Amino acid sequence: MVELNRPLRWAVRLLVLGYVFLLVAWPTLAMVRQAFAGGVGKVTALFGQQEVQHAFLLTGQVAVQAVLINLVFGVTISLLLVRYEFPGKRVLSALIDLPMSVSPVVVGLALLLVYGPRTGWFGPTLEHWGVQIIYSGTGMIMATAFVALPLVVREVVPVLHEIGDDQEQAARSLGANFPQTFWRITLPSIKWAVVYGVVLSLARCLGEFGAVKVVSGNVIGQTQTATLLVESQYHAFAQQSAYAISFVLALVSVACIVVVSLLRPKEGH
């Protein structure tokens, strides 16, 4: 560990704090100021509008369902990557990080290419069977789940490596089957990693814009989420409304992360 003298330590701290202030704190404070520029009453009236309520309700529904999907598949993939050896393991691990390295708009376009109702690979067949993916809640959930999948996996995998599999092997040697071993040994050991991964995934899902914009159709009162409503309000020159909706989305995400960070036990406890 490199030791820095006191003046240099303070200089580094000021540099980091200044960077965070300019990049995060200042824009956030400006957003809050603009959101409440017309007073609290105007913000309250905004959230009394039916289209705004529907947008937030739809956002919550899509986010929760996407998080549940990521919870199941994230934990399963984590166990597969850590506890088993199989051909293509490194390829699977690399694919998990794909959503973090490509634009969400690309994700939406890829789903449109595969499930598009007219020109998609499977879209016309699914439409013939009465199943609509694109421009529906199903497509929005798929797009949202895709972009947030790595967050659960990358929280759980390091913890699985750290705890090892000694206790799991001991349980199996005593006659425990896989479900018993998972629920009684593995899950209690990784529960905080799972919780934190779920919270990060929820925060990411609430703020998803690009992929959802491509696959939703952005129909007011039907497929318009809160993030899409922010864009429409901003383009309609209702900037205070856009800032107010953005503030609520950011507040919910930050609150979830702060609460879990406070509840999560410190290392060694």
C-alpha positions in Angstrom: 0.0 0.0 0.0 1.4 3.4 -1.1 1.7 5.9 1.7 1.0 9.6 0.8 2.2 12.6 2.8 -0.5 14.7 4.4 -0.7 17.6 1.9 -0.9 15.1 -1.0 -3.6 13.1 0.7 -5.7 16.3 1.1 -5.1 17.2 -2.5 -6.3 13.8 -3.7 -9.4 14.0 -1.4 -10.3 17.4 -2.7 -9.7 16.3 -6.3 -12.0 13.3 -5.8 -14.7 15.3 -4.0 -14.6 18.0 -6.7 -14.9 15.4 -9.4 -17.9 13.8 -7.7 -19.5 17.2 -7.0 -19.2 18.4 -10.6 -20.3 15.1 -12.1 -23.0 14.0 -9.7 -24.0 16.4 -6.9 -24.2 19.6 -8.9 -26.4 18.2 -11.7 -28.6 16.5 -9.1 -29.1 19.7 -7.1 -29.9 21.6 -10.3 -32.5 18.9 -11.2 -34.1 19.2 -7.7 -34.2 23.0 -8.0 -35.8 22.9 -11.4 -38.3 20.2 -10.2 -39.6 22.4 -7.4 -39.2 25.7 -9.2 -43.0 26.1 -9.4 -43.7 24.9 -5.9 -44.7 21.7 -4.2 -48.3 22.2 -5.3 -47.4 22.0 -8.9 -45.5 18.8 -8.4 -48.4 17.3 -6.5 -50.8 18.3 -9.3 -48.4 16.7 -11.9 -48.5 13.3 -10.1 -52.3 13.5 -9.9 -52.5 13.2 -13.7 -53.7 9.9 -15.0 -50.9 9.5 -17.6 -48.2 10.1 -15.1 -49.7 7.6 -12.6 -50.0 5.0 -15.4 -46.4 5.6 -16.5 -45.1 5.1 -12.9 -47.3 2.0 -12.4 -46.1 0.5 -15.7 -42.5 1.3 -14.8 -42.9 -0.5 -11.4 -44.6 -3.5 -13.0 -41.9 -3.9 -15.7 -39.1 -3.4 -13.2 -40.4 -5.8 -10.6 -41.0 -8.6 -13.2 -37.6 -8.0 -14.8 -35.9 -8.1 -11.4 -37.6 -11.4 -10.5 -36.4 -12.9 -13.8 -32.9 -11.7 -13.1 -33.0 -13.0 -9.6 -33.8 -16.6 -10.7 -31.5 -16.7 -13.7 -28.8 -14.6 -12.0 -28.4 -17.0 -9.1 -28.7 -20.0 -11.3 -26.0 -18.7 -13.7 -23.8 -17.7 -10.8 -23.9 -21.3 -9.4 -23.3 -22.7 -12.8 -20.2 -20.5 -13.4 -18.6 -21.1 -10.0 -19.6 -24.6 -9.0 -19.4 -26.5 -12.3 -16.9 -27.0 -15.2 -18.3 -27.3 -18.7 -17.3 -26.5 -22.3 -18.1 -22.8 -23.2 -17.9 -21.6 -19.6 -15.7 -18.6 -20.5 -17.9 -17.8 -23.4 -21.0 -17.7 -21.1 -19.1 -15.6 -18.6 -18.2 -13.1 -21.4 -21.8 -13.1 -22.7 -23.1 -12.1 -19.2 -21.1 -8.9 -19.5 -22.5 -8.1 -22.9 -25.4 -5.9 -21.7 -22.8 -3.7 -19.9 -20.7 -3.2 -23.1 -23.4 -2.5 -25.7 -25.8 0.4 -26.0 -29.4 -0.4 -24.7 -30.6 0.9 -28.0 -28.7 -1.9 -29.7 -30.4 -4.4 -27.4 -33.8 -3.0 -28.4 -33.0 -3.2 -32.1 -31.8 -6.8 -31.7 -35.1 -7.7 -30.0 -36.9 -5.9 -32.8 -34.9 -7.9 -35.4 -35.8 -11.2 -33.8 -39.4 -10.6 -32.5 -40.6 -7.8 -34.8 -44.2 -8.4 -35.8 -43.6 -8.0 -39.6 -40.0 -8.5 -40.4 -38.7 -10.3 -37.3 -37.3 -13.9 -37.4 -40.0 -15.2 -35.1 -42.4 -12.3 -34.9 -44.8 -13.2 -37.8 -45.1 -16.8 -36.4 -45.7 -15.6 -32.9 -48.2 -13.1 -34.1 -50.1 -15.8 -36.0 -50.4 -17.7 -32.7 -51.7 -14.6 -31.0 -48.5 -13.8 -29.1 -47.1 -10.2 -29.3 -43.6 -9.4 -28.1 -42.7 -6.1 -29.5 -44.8 -3.1 -28.6 -46.2 -4.9 -25.6 -45.3 -5.4 -21.9 -43.6 -8.7 -22.7 -41.0 -7.0 -25.0 -40.4 -4.3 -22.4 -39.8 -6.8 -19.7 -37.4 -8.8 -21.9 -35.4 -5.6 -22.8 -35.3 -4.4 -19.2 -34.2 -7.8 -17.9 -31.5 -8.1 -20.5 -29.8 -4.8 -19.6 -29.8 -5.5 -15.9 -28.9 -9.2 -15.8 -25.1 -8.8 -15.1 -25.8 -6.9 -11.8 -27.1 -9.9 -9.9 -24.5 -12.3 -11.4 -21.5 -10.0 -10.7 -22.6 -9.5 -7.0 -23.1 -13.3 -6.3 -20.1 -14.8 -8.2 -17.4 -13.3 -6.0 -19.2 -14.3 -2.8 -19.5 -17.9 -4.0 -15.8 -18.0 -4.8 -15.1 -16.6 -1.3 -17.2 -19.0 0.7 -16.0 -22.1 -1.2 -18.0 -25.3 -1.3 -16.7 -27.1 1.8 -20.0 -26.8 3.6 -22.0 -27.8 0.6 -19.9 -30.9 0.1 -20.3 -31.8 3.8 -24.1 -31.4 3.5 -24.2 -33.7 0.5 -22.0 -36.2 2.2 -24.6 -36.3 5.0 -27.4 -37.1 2.5 -28.7 -33.6 1.7 -30.0 -33.2 -1.8 -29.5 -30.1 -4.0 -32.6 -28.2 -2.9 -31.8 -28.8 0.8 -28.2 -27.8 0.3 -29.1 -24.6 -1.6 -31.8 -23.4 0.9 -30.0 -24.3 4.1 -26.3 -23.8 3.2 -25.7 -21.8 0.0 -28.5 -19.2 0.1 -27.8 -18.0 3.7 -24.2 -17.5 2.8 -24.9 -15.4 -0.3 -28.1 -13.7 0.8 -26.6 -10.2 1.1 -25.0 -10.5 -2.3 -28.3 -11.5 -3.7 -30.1 -8.6 -2.0 -27.6 -6.1 -3.1 -27.7 -7.4 -6.7 -31.5 -7.3 -6.7 -31.5 -3.7 -5.5 -28.9 -2.6 -8.1 -30.9 -4.4 -10.7 -34.1 -2.7 -9.6 -32.4 0.7 -9.7 -31.1 -0.1 -13.2 -34.5 -1.3 -14.4 -36.4 1.8 -13.1 -34.1 4.0 -15.1 -34.0 2.0 -18.4 -34.7 4.1 -21.4 -33.0 3.1 -24.7 -34.0 -0.5 -25.0 -37.6 0.2 -23.8 -38.0 3.1 -26.2 -37.3 0.8 -29.2 -39.6 -2.1 -28.2 -42.4 -0.3 -26.5 -43.9 2.0 -29.1 -44.2 4.8 -26.4 -48.0 4.9 -26.5 -49.4 7.3 -23.9 -51.4 5.4 -21.3 -50.4 2.0 -22.6 -46.7 1.4 -23.1 -45.2 4.7 -21.9 -42.9 4.3 -18.9 -41.7 7.0 -16.6 -38.4 7.5 -18.4 -40.2 7.8 -21.8 -42.6 10.3 -20.2 -39.6 12.4 -19.1 -38.5 12.6 -22.8 -42.0 13.5 -24.0 -42.4 16.1 -21.4 -39.0 17.6 -22.1 -39.7 17.7 -25.9 -43.1 19.3 -25.2 -41.2 22.1 -23.3 -42.8 21.0 -20.0 -39.3 21.0 -18.4 -40.4 21.2 -14.8 -42.6 18.1 -15.2 -39.6 16.3 -16.8 -37.3 17.3 -13.9 -39.9 16.3 -11.3 -40.4 12.8 -12.8 -36.7 12.4 -13.1 -36.2 13.4 -9.5 -38.7 10.8 -8.2 -37.1 8.1 -10.3 -33.6 9.0 -9.0 -34.9 9.3 -5.4 -36.4 5.8 -5.4 -33.3 4.2 -6.8 -30.9 6.0 -4.4 -33.2 5.3 -1.4 -33.2 1.6 -2.2 -29.4 1.5 -2.4 -28.9 3.6 0.8 -31.3 1.4 2.8 -29.6 -1.8 1.8 -26.2 -0.4 2.4 -27.2 0.6 5.9 -28.8 -2.8 6.7 -26.0 -4.8 5.2 -23.7 -6.1 7.9 -20.1 -4.9 7.8 -17.3 -7.2 7.0 -16.4 -9.5 9.9 -19.8 -9.2 11.6 
